[in-house]
Amino acid sequence: MHRPPKTPTSFFAAGLLPACLAPALLTPLVAASPQDVIFSIDYTGPTISLIDGSGLAPITEGDLLIPTPAGTPGLGPMPTPTVVIPHGLGGLGLFPGCAGHAPGTPCPVEVDALSFGTDRVYTPNGFSPGAVWFSTDQYVAGAALAVGPPNLASEGPMGDASSDLLTNVLLMPPAPMAPFASPPNHVGVVDGDGLPSGSGFTYPGLGTIEPNFPTPFLPSPGDTLDAAVVKPGFAIVPAVAYRTFFSMDAVWPDPLTGFPHSGTAAAHGFSSADVVVTAGGPPALFAAAPLLGLDLIGIQQDDLDALILWENGSGVFEPSVQPYDWLGGGTDMLLFSVRRGSPVIGAPDSAFGIPIEEGDILSTPIPTVFGGVSPFPSIFIAAENLGVGTMRSGTSLLAGFGEELDALSSPNQTLHDCDGNGIEDAVDISMGGVPDLNLNGIPDPCESPLITVSTCFCPGGGFCGNVDPAAGCSNASGTGALLTASGSTVYALDDLVLTASNVAPLDFGLYFMGTTTVPPVFLADGLRCVGGSMFRFPPQLSTAAGTATLGPGIIAWTLANNPPAGWISIGSTWSFQYWYRDPGGPCGTTANLTNAVTATF
């Protein structure tokens, strides 16, 4: 369930800890952090209008989003994504007023394709595995594949494909690549919700909603990824500090579903085949459709739907006239795909003279002086090489249409590489380089054992002379309550379990956590050693055997319920204790604490 973070509830307001501890709870602060995946979603999905992960604004199809909290995909359940660049002024400069509109009702702010102009520069010596990242919509089956799942063939029938990002597994030959120049291949790298699919596979997600099965009605049951940039280490700063390149939606309806498009491009005075640029103000034209070989059959007809761009720094569009001329710095590398229904689909491309399809990665036209055979875009990577179905090869199961690309990116480095071997984890697993026996998308050698430290015992006599050197201070039973940890501290697994034993049976207590440990402080009949910024978990009733358990899912609970300062993030260290009621305790305060456990995730 997607929920915005709740207003923090202090221990003190709840009356569960004494007011003398109040200075330890600090005001939450949100700091800029490196982001890995920036994306937008289609207007048809249920995440539209939900309050974003910061708790500040309803999400629209024009907002650029990141996974909550740190921008890095993770295993679910995940919170709702966070708006990092809004669609209006100060962001992409699109007309405001769409925030809060109902999902399934188009509004003219939709972003169809996205780049920051710094994508990976392609060279003629082949394409390393993981060089091309793409997404599709829910109307896919995937062509016959040379590599194993998760892929479109496994996830599409489960309704689990339209929010996914996939990448090539095999080393591909130099482009331009005609159909089947390379064995068809891809593997899922980023999931929508990060939860197990019906196919049995799990991999890190974005916080969108799945599954998304095709239906004749709006809104759709799940989300469709509409644009994405995979940018490891990309520091989010105010939008005016950098340029964002994007394209906008067409005016005509989808010929497959009959669903309307938003008409965003026309509403802002552009063609849906144009690439525009903004740095926080109104968008300006960067690459006009005719320079891309688009809109040659009709104005405002072609719809550019996905984008990879390396801009050479001149600030103006200098189209490539033959593959790899961008290596000299005199031209821009602009690769794209087009949406189904675009008139250019079926036209002969300028590299091979074969029909252009929705799943092709295209480049600018090759002029006849350099061997071009048409004025239309050139096929740079034919869809078949990625394992995307087409009409021309009979690999698409859609009647009259090929399978389309909805997003493109080409990262300059790996997003997930837990063992540091330079190969994307999903690719490494798919190639058999590392095992993943539990099918969670994480190489098994990277799933470290439990790493925790126990502290805050009562070795020499606690408050009121209660003594228990192996656990917390003595309680009504005559011995102390012991806090232990099991599972692991692997962030993606979120399987840490804390167990407090020998607490008062069938009585209330609560877990709390803090950012630091402090020298022992007398509290009730016990000692508190958790300090810094502190956050509590819901009160619970202990069992008849005198135990109280927290987890698994501790990380997910903090992401869904705490403010950002209380989120457990990768690399963070938190200390935990359990406070419990203890009628009949040795000092008469009717409460006590376990020892503390510190975990680094």
C-alpha positions in Angstrom: 0.0 0.0 0.0 1.4 3.4 -1.0 1.2 6.0 1.8 2.9 9.3 2.3 5.1 9.6 5.3 3.2 10.4 8.5 3.7 13.3 10.8 6.4 12.2 13.2 5.0 11.2 16.6 7.4 11.7 19.5 7.9 9.3 22.4 7.1 12.2 24.7 3.7 13.2 23.2 2.6 9.6 23.6 3.6 9.7 27.2 5.7 6.6 26.8 9.1 8.1 27.7 9.9 10.8 30.2 10.2 14.4 29.1 13.8 14.6 30.1 14.6 12.7 26.9 12.9 15.3 24.6 16.1 17.1 23.4 17.3 13.8 21.8 14.6 14.0 19.1 15.8 16.3 16.3 13.8 18.2 13.7 13.9 16.1 10.4 16.0 17.6 7.6 15.9 16.5 3.9 19.3 16.7 2.2 20.0 16.4 -1.5 21.5 12.9 -2.3 22.8 11.1 -5.4 19.9 9.8 -7.6 20.0 6.8 -9.8 16.7 6.6 -11.8 14.7 9.6 -12.8 11.4 8.8 -14.6 7.9 9.8 -15.5 4.7 7.7 -15.7 1.8 7.7 -18.2 -1.5 9.5 -17.2 -3.5 6.2 -17.4 -2.1 4.7 -14.2 -3.3 4.8 -10.5 -0.2 6.5 -9.1 -1.4 9.7 -10.9 -2.8 12.0 -8.2 -1.3 10.1 -5.2 0.7 12.3 -2.8 4.3 11.8 -3.6 6.9 10.3 -1.2 7.8 13.7 0.2 4.2 14.2 1.3 4.1 17.5 -0.5 2.3 17.2 -3.9 0.1 15.0 -6.0 1.9 13.2 -8.8 1.2 14.1 -12.4 2.3 12.6 -15.8 4.5 15.7 -16.3 6.5 15.3 -13.1 10.0 13.7 -13.0 10.1 11.2 -10.2 12.7 9.2 -8.2 12.3 6.2 -6.0 11.7 7.1 -2.4 13.7 7.8 -0.4 17.2 7.9 -2.0 16.5 7.6 -5.8 17.8 4.0 -5.9 15.5 1.2 -6.8 14.9 -1.3 -4.0 12.9 -4.4 -3.1 9.3 -3.7 -2.2 7.1 -2.8 -0.7 8.3 0.7 -1.5 6.7 4.1 -0.8 5.2 6.2 -3.5 7.9 7.9 -5.7 9.0 11.4 -5.0 8.6 14.4 -7.4 12.1 15.7 -8.0 11.4 18.0 -10.9 7.8 19.3 -11.1 6.0 19.8 -14.4 5.4 23.5 -13.8 7.5 26.7 -13.5 10.8 26.1 -11.8 10.7 22.6 -13.3 9.9 21.7 -16.8 8.0 24.9 -17.5 4.8 23.1 -18.6 1.4 24.6 -17.9 0.5 24.2 -14.3 -2.9 23.2 -13.0 -2.9 19.5 -13.5 -1.9 18.5 -10.0 -4.6 16.4 -8.4 -6.5 15.5 -11.6 -7.9 12.0 -11.7 -5.9 9.1 -13.1 -7.1 8.0 -16.6 -8.0 11.6 -17.5 -5.3 13.2 -19.7 -3.9 16.6 -18.9 -1.6 18.5 -21.3 1.6 18.1 -19.2 2.7 14.6 -20.2 6.4 13.9 -20.7 7.0 11.2 -23.3 10.8 11.0 -23.5 13.7 12.3 -21.3 17.4 12.9 -21.3 19.9 15.3 -19.6 22.1 15.3 -22.7 24.9 13.3 -21.1 24.0 9.7 -22.0 26.6 7.1 -22.9 28.5 7.9 -26.2 28.3 5.0 -28.6 31.5 3.9 -30.3 31.9 1.6 -33.3 33.6 -1.2 -31.4 30.4 -2.9 -30.3 28.0 -2.4 -27.3 28.9 -3.7 -23.9 26.2 -5.6 -22.0 23.9 -3.2 -20.2 24.6 -0.3 -22.7 20.9 0.1 -23.8 18.1 0.4 -21.3 14.5 0.5 -22.4 10.9 0.0 -21.3 7.7 -1.0 -23.1 4.0 -0.8 -22.4 1.7 -3.6 -21.2 0.9 -4.8 -24.7 4.0 -7.0 -25.1 4.9 -10.6 -25.2 8.6 -10.4 -26.2 10.2 -12.1 -29.1 12.0 -15.5 -28.8 14.9 -14.8 -26.5 18.5 -16.1 -26.4 18.8 -15.5 -22.6 16.7 -16.3 -19.6 14.1 -14.4 -17.6 13.1 -12.1 -16.1 12.2 -10.5 -19.5 9.2 -9.4 -21.5 8.3 -13.0 -22.2 8.1 -13.9 -18.5 6.8 -10.6 -17.1 4.4 -9.5 -19.8 1.8 -12.2 -19.3 1.9 -11.4 -15.5 1.1 -7.8 -16.1 4.5 -6.9 -14.7 6.3 -5.4 -17.7 5.0 -1.9 -18.3 6.8 -0.3 -15.3 10.1 -2.3 -15.9 13.4 -1.2 -17.3 15.3 -3.8 -19.3 18.8 -4.0 -20.8 20.7 -5.9 -23.4 22.6 -8.9 -22.0 24.9 -9.8 -24.9 27.7 -7.9 -26.5 26.2 -6.5 -29.7 28.0 -5.7 -33.0 28.5 -2.2 -34.2 25.5 -0.2 -35.4 23.6 0.3 -37.6 22.2 -3.1 -36.7 19.7 -4.8 -39.1 17.1 -7.2 -37.7 18.8 -10.2 -36.0 22.3 -8.9 -36.4 22.6 -10.1 -32.8 20.6 -12.8 -31.0 17.5 -11.3 -29.5 18.2 -10.6 -25.8 17.3 -8.6 -22.8 16.9 -8.9 -19.1 14.8 -7.0 -16.5 17.0 -4.7 -14.3 14.5 -2.4 -12.6 11.0 -3.5 -11.6 7.9 -1.4 -11.0 7.0 -2.2 -7.5 10.0 -4.4 -6.5 7.6 -7.2 -5.3 7.7 -10.8 -6.4 6.1 -11.3 -9.9 3.8 -14.0 -10.8 6.7 -15.4 -12.8 8.6 -16.0 -9.5 11.2 -13.3 -10.1 11.9 -10.3 -7.9 14.2 -7.4 -8.7 14.6 -3.8 -7.4 11.7 -1.5 -8.1 10.7 2.2 -8.4 7.6 2.3 -6.2 5.1 2.3 -9.0 2.0 0.1 -8.9 1.7 -3.3 -10.6 0.3 -5.5 -12.1 -0.9 -3.7 -15.2 -2.9 -6.0 -17.4 -4.5 -4.6 -20.7 -8.1 -3.5 -20.2 -10.5 -1.6 -22.3 -11.2 0.9 -19.6 -9.4 3.8 -17.8 -7.7 4.2 -15.5 -5.4 1.3 -16.0 -4.9 -1.1 -13.0 -1.2 -0.3 -12.9 1.4 2.2 -14.1 3.3 2.5 -17.3 6.8 4.0 -17.3 6.8 6.8 -19.9 10.3 8.2 -19.8 13.5 7.4 -17.8 17.1 8.3 -17.3 19.5 5.9 -15.6 22.0 8.2 -14.1 24.1 6.7 -11.2 25.5 9.3 -9.0 23.4 12.1 -10.6 23.0 14.8 -7.9 19.6 16.4 -7.9 20.0 20.2 -7.8 17.5 23.0 -8.6 16.2 22.5 -12.2 17.6 25.8 -13.3 21.1 24.5 -12.8 21.0 22.1 -15.7 19.3 21.3 -19.0 16.5 18.8 -19.3 15.7 17.5 -22.8 12.3 15.9 -23.4 9.4 15.4 -25.8 5.7 15.7 -25.3 2.5 13.8 -26.2 0.6 13.7 -29.5 -3.0 14.9 -30.2 -4.4 11.8 -31.8 -5.7 8.7 -30.0 -3.8 5.4 -29.6 -4.8 3.3 -32.6 -4.5 0.1 -30.6 -6.6 1.0 -27.5 -8.6 4.1 -28.6 -7.4 5.9 -25.5 -6.8 9.6 -26.1 -3.3 11.1 -25.9 -2.9 14.3 -23.9 -2.0 16.8 -26.8 0.7 18.3 -24.6 3.0 19.2 -27.4 0.4 21.1 -29.4 -0.8 22.8 -26.3 2.7 24.3 -25.8 3.2 25.2 -29.5 5.4 22.2 -30.4 5.2 19.0 -32.5 5.0 15.7 -30.6 8.1 14.8 -32.7 10.2 17.7 -31.5 12.8 17.5 -28.7 12.6 20.5 -26.4 14.9 21.8 -23.7 14.5 23.7 -20.5 16.6 24.8 -17.5 13.7 25.7 -15.2 11.8 28.1 -17.5 9.4 27.5 -20.4 10.6 24.8 -22.8 12.4 25.9 -26.0 12.9 24.0 -29.3 16.1 22.0 -29.4 15.7 19.4 -32.3 12.9 20.1 -34.8 11.0 17.0 -36.1 12.1 17.4 -39.8 15.8 17.3 -38.7 15.0 13.9 -37.2 13.2 12.6 -40.4 9.9 13.0 -38.6 6.7 14.8 -39.5 7.6 14.5 -43.2 4.2 12.8 -43.9 2.2 15.2 -41.9 2.7 18.1 -39.4 2.0 17.2 -35.8 1.7 13.5 -36.7 4.8 11.6 -35.6 5.3 11.1 -31.9 8.8 10.7 -30.6 8.4 8.4 -27.6 11.9 7.6 -26.1 15.2 9.4 -26.2 19.0 8.9 -25.7 21.0 12.1 -26.2 24.6 13.1 -25.9 24.8 16.8 -26.6 28.2 18.1 -27.7 28.1 21.2 -25.6 27.4 23.8 -28.3 23.9 24.3 -27.0 22.3 23.9 -30.5 21.2 20.8 -32.3 23.8 19.6 -34.8 22.4 16.4 -36.3 24.5 13.4 -37.1 24.7 12.6 -40.8 26.4 9.2 -40.5 26.8 6.8 -37.5 29.5 7.7 -35.0 30.4 11.2 -36.5 29.6 12.4 -33.0 32.9 11.0 -31.8 34.6 14.1 -33.4 32.4 16.4 -31.3 30.9 18.2 -34.3 27.5 16.6 -34.0 25.0 15.4 -31.4 24.2 11.8 -30.8 20.4 11.7 -30.7 18.7 8.2 -30.7 15.0 7.8 -30.3 11.9 5.6 -31.0 8.4 6.5 -32.2 5.0 5.7 -30.8 2.6 3.4 -32.6 0.3 5.3 -34.9 3.1 7.6 -36.1 2.9 7.8 -39.9 6.6 7.2 -40.2 6.0 3.6 -39.1 6.2 1.4 -42.2 8.2 4.0 -44.1 11.6 2.9 -45.4 14.5 3.8 -43.1 17.5 5.6 -44.5 20.1 3.0 -43.5 18.6 -0.3 -44.8 15.5 0.8 -46.6 13.4 -1.6 -44.5 10.1 -0.6 -42.7 10.5 1.4 -39.5 8.8 -0.2 -36.5 7.7 1.0 -33.0 10.5 -0.9 -31.3 13.4 0.3 -33.3 16.0 2.6 -31.9 16.4 5.2 -34.6 18.9 7.9 -35.4 18.8 11.0 -37.7 18.5 10.4 -41.5 21.6 9.5 -43.4 21.8 11.8 -46.4 22.1 10.2 -49.8 25.7 11.6 -50.2 26.7 9.3 -47.4 24.7 6.3 -48.7 21.2 7.0 -47.2 18.3 5.6 -49.1 15.4 7.7 -47.8 14.7 11.0 -46.0 13.3 9.1 -43.0 15.2 8.2 -39.8 17.9 5.6 -39.9 17.6 2.4 -37.9 20.4 2.3 -35.4 19.4 -0.8 -33.5 16.5 -2.9 -35.0 14.0 -4.0 -32.4 14.7 -7.7 -33.0 18.2 -7.4 -31.6 16.7 -6.3 -28.2 14.1 -9.1 -28.2 11.2 -6.7 -29.0 8.5 -8.1 -31.3 7.9 -6.6 -34.8 5.5 -7.0 -37.7 8.2 -7.2 -40.3 9.7 -10.4 -38.7 6.4 -11.8 -37.5 7.6 -11.7 -33.9 4.9 -9.4 -32.6 1.6 -10.9 -31.3 -0.2 -7.6 -31.6 -2.6 -7.4 -34.5 -1.2 -4.9 -37.0 1.4 -3.4 -34.6 4.8 -4.0 -33.4 5.8 -3.8 -29.7 6.7 -0.2 -28.8 9.5 1.3 -26.7 8.3 3.8 -24.0 11.6 4.9 -22.5 15.3 4.8 -23.4 18.5 5.5 -21.5 22.1 4.6 -21.8 24.0 4.9 -18.5 27.7 5.5 -18.4 28.2 3.1 -15.4 26.4 0.3 -13.7 23.4 1.0 -11.5 23.6 -2.2 -9.4 27.1 -3.9 -9.2 27.3 -5.3 -5.7 30.5 -7.3 -6.3 32.3 -4.5 -8.2 33.2 -6.5 -11.3 31.9 -3.8 -13.7 28.9 -5.9 -14.8 25.3 -5.0 -14.0 24.1 -7.5 -11.5 21.1 -8.5 -13.6 23.3 -9.1 -16.6 25.8 -11.0 -14.5 23.0 -13.3 -13.2 21.5 -13.7 -16.6 24.9 -14.7 -18.1 25.5 -17.2 -15.4 28.4 -15.3 -13.9 27.0 -15.2 -10.4 24.2 -17.3 -8.8 20.8 -16.0 -7.7 19.2 -19.1 -6.2 16.4 -17.1 -4.5 15.5 -15.2 -7.6 15.6 -11.8 -5.9 17.8 -10.0 -8.4 20.8 -9.9 -6.0 23.8 -12.0 -6.6 24.0 -14.6 -3.7 27.6 -13.8 -2.8 26.5 -10.2 -2.0 23.9 -11.3 0.5 26.0 -10.9 3.6 25.2 -12.5 7.0 23.7 -10.6 10.0 26.0 -7.8 11.2 24.9 -6.4 14.5 26.4 -5.4 17.9 24.7 -5.7 21.3 25.4 -3.1 24.0 23.8 -1.5 27.0 23.9 -4.4 29.4 24.0 -4.1 33.3 27.3 -5.8 34.1 28.1 -3.9 37.3 24.7 -2.9 38.8 22.1 -0.8 37.2 19.7 1.7 38.5 18.4 0.6 42.0 21.1 -2.1 42.1 19.5 -4.4 39.6 22.1 -6.6 38.0 22.1 -8.8 34.9 25.3 -9.0 33.0 23.8 -10.8 30.0 20.9 -8.6 29.1 19.0 -5.5 30.1 18.6 -4.6 33.8 16.6 -6.9 36.1 12.8 -6.8 35.9 10.0 -8.4 37.9 11.1 -11.8 37.0 14.5 -11.3 38.6 16.4 -11.4 35.4 16.8 -8.9 32.5 15.0 -8.8 29.1 17.3 -9.7 26.2 17.1 -8.2 22.7 18.6 -10.4 20.0 18.7 -10.1 16.2 18.2 -12.6 13.4 17.9 -12.6 9.6 20.3 -10.3 7.9 21.3 -6.7 7.5 21.1 -6.8 3.7 19.1 -3.7 2.8 17.4 -5.3 -0.3 16.2 -8.3 1.7 14.7 -6.3 4.6 14.6 -9.5 6.7 16.1 -8.3 10.0 14.1 -9.6 12.9 14.5 -8.2 16.5 13.2 -10.3 19.4 12.9 -9.1 23.0 12.6 -12.1 25.4 11.9 -12.3 29.1 9.7 -9.1 29.1 6.6 -8.9 31.1 4.0 -11.3 29.6 0.8 -10.0 28.0 1.8 -6.4 28.6 2.5 -3.4 26.4 5.9 -2.2 25.1 7.4 -0.6 22.0 10.5 -0.7 19.9 12.4 2.5 19.2 15.5 3.3 17.2 18.0 6.1 17.1 20.9 7.3 14.9 23.6 6.9 17.6 24.4 5.2 20.8 25.1 7.2 24.0 26.5 6.4 27.4 23.9 4.6 29.5 21.2 6.9 30.9 19.0 5.8 33.8 15.4 5.4 32.6 12.7 3.7 34.7 14.3 0.5 36.1 16.7 0.2 33.2 19.2 1.9 31.0 18.7 3.8 27.7 21.7 3.8 25.3 19.9 4.7 22.0 20.3 8.4 21.2 20.5 10.9 18.4 17.3 11.3 16.3 14.9 8.8 17.7 11.8 7.2 16.2 9.4 4.7 17.6 7.5 1.8 16.2 3.9 1.0 17.1 3.1 -0.3 20.6 2.6 -4.0 20.9 1.4 -6.6 23.3 4.0 -9.2 24.4 3.2 -12.9 24.1 2.2 -15.1 27.0 5.8 -16.4 26.9 7.1 -12.9 27.4 8.5 -12.1 23.9 7.9 -9.2 21.5 9.1 -9.3 17.9 9.8 -6.6 15.3 10.3 -7.5 11.6 10.8 -8.6 8.9 10.0 -5.4 7.0 11.5 -2.9 9.4 13.1 -0.9 6.5 9.8 -0.8 4.6 7.9 0.3 7.7 10.3 3.3 8.2 10.0 4.3 4.6 6.2 4.3 4.7 5.6 5.8 8.1 8.6 8.0 9.2 9.7 11.4 7.9 12.9 11.3 5.8 15.1 11.7 8.8 13.7 8.4 10.1 14.2 6.3 7.0 16.6 3.4 7.1 18.8 3.8 4.0 21.6 1.8 2.4 24.8 2.3 4.5 23.0 3.7 7.5 23.5 2.6 11.1 20.7 2.4 13.6 20.5 1.3 17.2 17.3 -0.4 18.6 15.9 -1.0 22.1 12.6 -2.3 23.5 10.8 -0.4 26.3 8.2 -2.4 28.1 5.8 -2.1 31.0 7.0 -4.0 34.1 4.5 -3.9 37.0 6.2 -5.3 40.1 9.7 -4.3 38.9 12.5 -3.9 41.6 12.4 -0.1 41.7 8.7 0.5 41.5 8.7 2.6 38.2 6.6 -0.1 36.4 8.8 0.0 33.2 12.2 -1.3 32.0 14.3 -1.7 28.8 16.2 -4.4 27.1 19.8 -4.1 26.0 20.4 -2.3 22.7 21.3 -3.8 19.3 23.1 -1.7 16.6 22.8 -2.7 12.9 24.5 -1.3 9.8 22.4 -1.9 6.7 
